[in-house]
């Protein structure tokens, strides 16, 4: 069996975020960095394209709903 690069926990979180969006009718953001297990990239103030807002969508400014951002 091949190793899955996306952990089951992250897949479940992505499904829950999608369900939340359907129920509330609002955009729910889950960073592609977090989906890929790169939580440090999502939280960083700079990305591949330069400065960025940590753990926020660059389009809607919605916060990332990943568990790694919980205090």
N, C-alpha and C positions, 0 to 999 in steps of 0.2 A: 504494500500500500504506500502511495506517495505521500510525503509530508504536505499538509495543507498550510499555505503561507498565511491564511487568515484564521485566527483562533476562533473556536466556537463561541466564546464569550462575546467577541466583537460582532460576529454574525447575528447573535441574539439581540445585541444592542441595536444593530442596524434595523432589524425587523421591528423592534419596539418603537424606535424613532419614527419609522414609517407609519405604524399604527397610530401613534400619537398625532401625527400630522393629519391622518384621515379623520380622526375623532374631533380634533380641535379646529381643523380647517386652516391651520397656520403652518408656515414653513418651519420645519425642524431640521437643524443642521447637524450633520455628523461628518467631521473632517475626514478627507480621504487619507490623511496621515494616520489618524486613529484607526481607520478601517484596516490599514496595512500594518498596524502595530507600531507605528512611528510616533508615539505619544510625545516624545521630546520635540519632534518637528512641529507638531500642532501647537504646543505651548510656547515655542520660541518666538522672539520678537522679530526675527528675520527669516525669510524663506529663500527658495531658489531664485525668486524674482526680486529680491531685495526686502525692504522693510514691510512688515505686515502686522496686523492686529492679532495678538496671540489668542488662540482658541475662539475665533470669530469668523463668520462667513465674510468674504471680501465683497459679496454682492448685497446681502441683506443685513449684515452686522448681527445676525442671530448667533447666540453662543453655541459652541459645540456641546452636544449632550452626552459625550463620552464619560464613562465612570472615572476616567483618569483626572478629570478636572474638579471632581468633588473634593471639598476640603477635608 
